[in-house]
Amino acid sequence: MFTKFFHELKSAGIPVSLREYLTLMEALEADLANRKVEDFYFLSRSALVKDERNLDKFDRVFGHVFKGVETLKEGIEAEIPEDWLKLLTQKYLTEEEKRQIESLGGWDKLMETLKKRLEEQKKRHQGGDKWIGTGGASPFGSGGYNPEGVRIGKEGQRQGRAVKVWEKREYRNLDDQIELGTRNIKVALRRLRRFARKGAPDEFDLDGTIDATARAGYLDIKMRPERRNTIKVLLFFDAGGSMDPYIRLCEELFSAARSEFKHMEYFYFHNCLYDFVWKDNKRRWTDKTPTWNVLHKFAHDYKVIFVGDASMSPYEITVPGGSVEYYNEEAGAIWMDRLTRIYESAVWLNPIPERQWGYSGSIQIMRELMSDRMYPLTLSGIDKAMAQLRR
């Protein structure tokens, strides 16, 4: 069953390695799970999952493989396929250890000795340099694997009370393709952070104080500027019309961005960028900001993020007067070209599923204007967009 668990995790797209598998075995040998499936769930999750975006996938696999299991049985049985062991020795043994194995008769001799150890070892063992599971020099168990194995489950009545944490799937919003969740969006936006110490020296520098005091022979207190995220961001939100169904999602993105970026400015537009933008949708016709003012005020080192579905008539992008709300003297494509020439780091986040983009002519046009830097408004899409902006 445990081998099945390992393979199903890999099939689900979770990058688990053989080394991590053996680390988990070592932890089980040390009885860290207390023979409780609930504890084993947390133990295996911490050992096998390196990226929190895979937690939901892990929960689904765990719930499928161990559904109904209550305890870890005292009588532990399992096998490690021979090719796994061979791969492990090839990866982790030194050249000297490999030569020693060859002097003993090669791989066949090694497997024969391993089988003999399996027959001789009748109980749980910890420590030493002979039995498997020592986590040390033995090529049989350098990863900490106990050959008595682990069989999770028991015969007879199953009441299913243990399967609760993973079936809640508390991390379901962390999947790459899930769109909602302010916390999750924050996690993705953090890819863009770049820290530096600028400004007034108002933070106590412990390391600097120790070094200066040691050099001077008397207490020499040092201060330093606070470490801040120096990334500056310009956000443009498409407002109204076809974007109404995505208001909640845009609110979550806006909230997450304000939390993550201290240097952030935002503006609204409708469908396509034209000669003016605004900051208050209720006063959009009376309190407008000329787009030229934005381009002249904010330096070229700002990172620009457009958020919109890019769903409109193609004429709204390509011809003067194409706007559905007023007569724009210059086509939206001209304004988009001006902006992307000034701000080389610019991306577009689209809430429409990527598989549907090919059916919209306006989305295709906007993708070309953005030099194909359009990404879906999902965690995976935000992650890729942030990686693009960091270049």
Buried (B, 14 or more C-beta within 10 A) or exposed (E): BBBEBBEBBEEBEBEBEBEBBBBBBBBBBBEBBEBBBBBBBBBBBEBBBEEEBBBBBBBBBBBEBBEBBBBBBEEBEBEBEEEBBEEBBEEBBEEEBEEEBEEEEEBEEBBEBBEEBBEEBEEBBBEEEBBBBBBEEBBBBBBBBBBBBBBBBBEEEBEEEBBEBBEEBEBBBBBBEBBEBBEBBBBBBEBBBEEEEEEEEEBEBEEBBEEBBEEEEEEBEBEBBEEBBBBBBBBBBBBBBBBEEBEEBBEBBBBBBEBBBEBBBBBBBBBBBBBBBBEEEEEBEEEBBEBEEBBEEBEEEBBBBBBBBBBBBBBBBBBEEBBEEEEBEBBBBBBBEBBBEBBEBBBBBBBBEBEEBEEBBBBBBBBEBBEEBBBBBBBBBBBBBBEBBEE
